[in-house]
Amino acid sequence: MKHLLVTNDFPPKVGGIQRTLHAVARELPADRVSVFAPSFPGDAAFDAREPYRIVRRPEGFMWPTRATLAAVERAIDRGVGYILS
């Protein structure tokens, strides 16, 4: 099973939940986890070092809107994974 971690709080943004979610993603097999998160300064360099796929939205915060849901559904349709959180 593939997992898609959907979150507004993921590195390189700094904070406790960001570190926790990063650790969760790192514990899962890289070929079975993807992260769906908003853009943040420095994300390209961070994402390049990670072994799993990270999909970034262009906005800095993902509001729970129909547009965000549609973007998550498109990611799932492209085979990114299933929703984990």
N, C-alpha and C positions, 0 to 999 in steps of 0.2 A: 504494500500500500504506500502511496505517496502522500506527503503531508505538505500543506501550504500554511505557513505561519503569517497571518495577516495582523499587522500592528503599526501603530503610529510611533512606537518607541523601539528603535533599533539603532545600533551603532552605525556611524560614528557619533551619533548623538550620545551625550554622556549622561549616565544616571544608573541607578540601581536596577530598575526593571529592564533597561537596555542591556546591561551586563547579564542579567538572568536569561533573557530571551536569546541572547547570543550563545550562552552556554547550552541552552536547550537545543538550538539549531546545530551546534557543534557535536552534540551527543548522538544525533540521529545520523544514519548513513547518508553521505553527501548526495548519492544518486536518488534518494527518496525524500529529500526535504528541499523546499524552496521558501523564500521569504518575500512577502509583498509589503513594501513600506514606502513612505514618502521620501522625496529627495532631501538631502541635508548636505551642507558644505563638507567636502572631503569624502563623499560617499563613493566616488569612482575608485579612488585608491584603496579604500577599505574593502569594497566589493571584490576587487581584483585579487585580494589575498585570501578570500574565503573559498572553500572547496565546493560549496553548494551554490545554486542559482539564486540571485537576488533581483527581483523586479522592483524598480523604483517608479513611483508616480511623480510627475513633474512638480506638483504642489508640495509645500512643506508640511501640510497636515491633511489627513484624509478624513473629511467629515463623513458621517454615516448617511450618505445620499444615494439616490438611485444610480448616479453616475459612478460612484465608487463601487457599488455592487456590480454594475455592468463591467467595470474594469476587472474586478476579481473573477467574475464569470468568464470573461475572455481569457484570462490567464489560465483558468482551469481547462477551458476548451482547447487551449494550446498545449495542454499536457503538463502544465507546471505542477499540479497536484490537487489534492483535496483539502478542504478547510480543516485546520487543526485548532486554531484559536483566533 
